[in-house]
Amino acid sequence: MYSTVLDVARLSGIYSQILNEAVGTGDGSATAFTLDESNVVKDSETVYVAGVAKTQGTDYNINNEAGTITFLLPPAQGAAITANYKYFPDSVDITNDDVEEVIQDADAEIEEWTGKKWTDANAYTEYFEGRSEKQTTAQAGEESQYSTETWDERYVLLLTKYPVQGVSKIEFLDDDGTVDDTLTEANEDYHWWSNGKIQLIGNSIPVGKGKKKVKVTYTYGASSVPRNIKNLSAAIAGIIIFVNLTGGSFDEITSYTLGPKSVSVGEPYMNMREAINKLEQMRDRILNQIGRDFRTVVI
């Protein structure tokens, strides 16, 4: 997922917060302790034993829905156990699982809008049409010559998905789609850049305007989700949640209908419409930055 439950909670404000809660005192044998609130926002808690922050999964495990903490080793006799955490209040009527499901919907919207995935090492195949050709009239019966072209039109391919992580092969195709020639990086037939540019070396794009003449197989993606995509995912997820809270319906990334309910939730206790406006502004700003991809070609 491009964002997390905590990202969505923070951005939309649909949470309440507890600071320095006195959870209990160690006795050298007890390992299970219960927080005052349940439905804890995933990865929002910081648990302390005798003032020392502990690590989830290493020192303790948490049941977010029940609000229970189980230590792997019992806290020492007399050690104070405290915690800071966020939780979804009953008025919101939402769980971590609900938010994760909404994030998946938001991510699907982003991929449809941008025409690409924002994860790591996505395999992709892209086709390019051939160059144009025109007949010369300089000499009767002279062999066909290529029309006047720029250097880029003859030797450069621009991939639509980036950052590019690797180009495995480039294939030149006959008119019927069969492979006529295969170029590889190992043979120094081309050079590629992460921004999607490929320069052919010793070969030019085949003639065949309007026909699929070049097939490029490559991978693209980033080792981590870009910050703006992470924020976009959280913003869209927040909008979907607020729309659902009002009893409305969400159609697509920029189209939804609010229902008749009027609800104020979360730590900032923002008005529903104001909260959505805030998220919409972030969504629109990021969409304007990354743009929409109209050149999607998937095989």
N, C-alpha and C positions, 0 to 999 in steps of 0.2 A: 504494500500500500504506500501511496505517495506521502500521506500524512498519518499522524497517530491520533488516538482518542484524546490524548493530552493536548495536542496541537489544536484540535477542534474545540475542546472545552475552553482553552485559554482564549482563542480568537473570538468565539461566539459569546463567552461569558456564561454559559449554561452550567454553572457549578456553584457550590458554596465551599468555603474554606475553613479548615480548623488549624489553629496554630498552637503548638506546645501543649497538646493534650496529654494529661497524665494517664497513661495507659495501665500502668501497674508497677509492681515492685518484684524483682526477682527473689526466688527463695532457694535457688540452686538446683531445683528439680523440675519446676513447671516450665513448659515450652510454649503453651498456647495462651494467647491473650486476645481480647476483643476490643475493638475500637468503639467509640460512642456512636458512630455513624456507619451505616452499611452503604453499598453501592459506590465504593471508592473508585475514583477515576483512575484508570490503569496507568501505572508508572508515575503517579503524582505524589506518592508518599515518601517521606524521609523519616526513618525510624532510628531513635537514639537509645543506647543503653549506657547509663552512667555518663551521659553527655557525648558519647562517641557515636557518630553516624554509622549505621550498618548497611550492608549491601544485600539487596534482594537477590535471591537465588544462591547466594554464598553463605549469608548469615541467617536468613529467614525466608520464608515463603508467605504469600498473602492470598487470601480468598477475597477478591475485591467485592463480590456480591454480598457476602456475609460480613465483611469487615473484620475478619479474623487473621491474626498474625501468628505464625508458628515458627519458632526459632529452631535451628538445627542443633544448637547446643543451648541448654537452659541458662538464662542470665544468672549471674552470681547472686548470692544472698545479699539483699539490701540494695541492689542496683536499680536505680530509677529508670523506668521505660517510658519514653515520651515519643510523640509523633506529630508531624505536620502533614496534612493531606487535603486533597480536594475530593468532594463527593457530589453525586447527582442528587439533588433534593427530591422528595416525593412529588412536589408540584410539577417537576419536569417530566416524570414518568418515562425515563429513558435509561438504558443500561449500556455498559461497555460494548456488548455484542451488537446492540442496536446501532451505535455510532460506527463500529467497524463495518457493518453492512452498508451504512450510508456512505462511508468513505469509498467503498468499492464502487458504488454508483457514481460518485463524484469523479473518481479516477477514470471510469469508462467514458464519462462526458468529456474529460480533458483529452483523452486519446482520440475520440471521434472528432473533436474540434480542431486539434492540432495535426491530426493525421500521423501521429507517431507515438511510440511508447517511450517513457522516461525512466526505464529501468536499465539494467546492465546487460550487455551482450545479446541484443535482439537480432536474430537472423533475418535477413531481408533479401529479396530478389527484385531487381528493377530492370526495366527494358527501355531502350532508347531507339528512336527511329534513325534511319540512315541519312546520309547527306543528299543534297539535291544534285541533279546532273542536267546539263543542257548541251545541245548540239552546236558545234562551231560551224561557221560558214566561211572560214578563212580559205579552205581548199575543198574542192568537191571530193566527196568520198573520204574525207579525213575522219579518223577515229574520234569517237565522242570524247569530249573534254569536260572536266569538272567546271562548274560555274565559279565565278569569283567568290571566294570565301575568306573569312578571317582565320587567323591561326587557331583561335579557340574552336571554331566550328569544325575544324578538321582533326584536332588532336586532344580536345578537352571534353570531359564528361562532368556534369554537376549532379551529384547525388542529392536526393531530396531528404534523406534521413541523416542526421548528424547529432553529436560528434561521432565520426566514423572510428571504429576500433580495429577494423581489419578488412581487407578486400581479398577474398580467397581466389577468385578467378574472374576473368572477363572473356566472354565468348562472342565471336562474330557468327551471325546466323545467315543461312541461305533464305531465299524468299519463302520456302516452305517451312521454315522454323528449325531445320536441322542445323547442327553445329558445323560450321565451316573451318573455324580456327579457334584455338584456346590460348589466351594470354595469361601468364602467371607473373607474380612479383618476383619469384625465385629466378626467373629468366630475364629479369629486368625489362619486362615488356611495358611496364607502366610504373608510375609513382602516384601515391595518394596522400592526401592531407586530411586531418581530422574534421575540417570544415566542409568536407564532401567533394572537394575538387580532385579529379583524376586526370593526370597527363599521360597520354599514350606516347610510347617511345619506340620509334622504328615502325609504327603502324599508324594508319589514319582510320577514322570512322568510315565504314563501308558506305557505298552509294546505295540509296534505297529510300528516298523520301516517302514518308507515310507508311513505312513498313518497319516492323520490329527487326532491327539488324544487330543490336548489341544487347547482350544479357550480362548484368553485373550481379555477382553474388557476394554479399558482404555482411558485416555485423556493425551495429551502432548502439550507442547508449552511453551512460555515465556510471562511474563506480558508485556514486551516491546521487540521490534525487536532488536536482537543483533547488535552491532555497525558494525561488519564485514559484516553482511547480508545487513544492510542499505547501506554501501559503495558499496557492490557488485551490489545491485539493481541500484544505481545511476551510477555506471561505465558502466553496460550493457546498461542502458537507454541512456547514453551519446554516446556510440558506435552506437546504433541504429539510433540516431538522426543524427550523422555525416554521417553514411552510406546513410540515406535518403537525406541529403543535397547534396551529390555527385550524386544522381540519381541511387545509387546502390541498392542491395537487401540484406536483412538479413534473413538467414535461421535458424540458431540456435545459441546457446550461444558462440560457437567458430568457426562459419562458416558464412561468409558473402562475398559479392562482392561489391567493390567500383565502382561508376559510373565514367563518364568522366569529371565531373565538378571539378574544383579546387577552393575552397572557404576558405577565412580566416575570422573568425568571433570572436566576444567576446572580453572582456576586454583585455586578454593577446594577442589577435590577433594571436593565434597559427596557424601554418600550419596544414591543415587538417590531414595529415598523422601523424604528430608529436603528435597531440592531441589524435588520435586514439591509437597510440603506448603507450602513457601515461596511457590511460584508460585500455588498454589490460594488461599492467604490473600489475595494481592494481587488475584487474579481475583474472588473473592467480595466483597471490599471495594468494588471498583469497580462490580461489578454491582449491589450494594446502593445505591450512590450514584446510578447512572443509571436503575435500574429496568428493567422489561421492558414493552414496548409491546404491548398486546393489542388496539389499536384500528386495526390496519392495514387500509386500504381502498385497493387499487390497481386502476386501470383501464388 
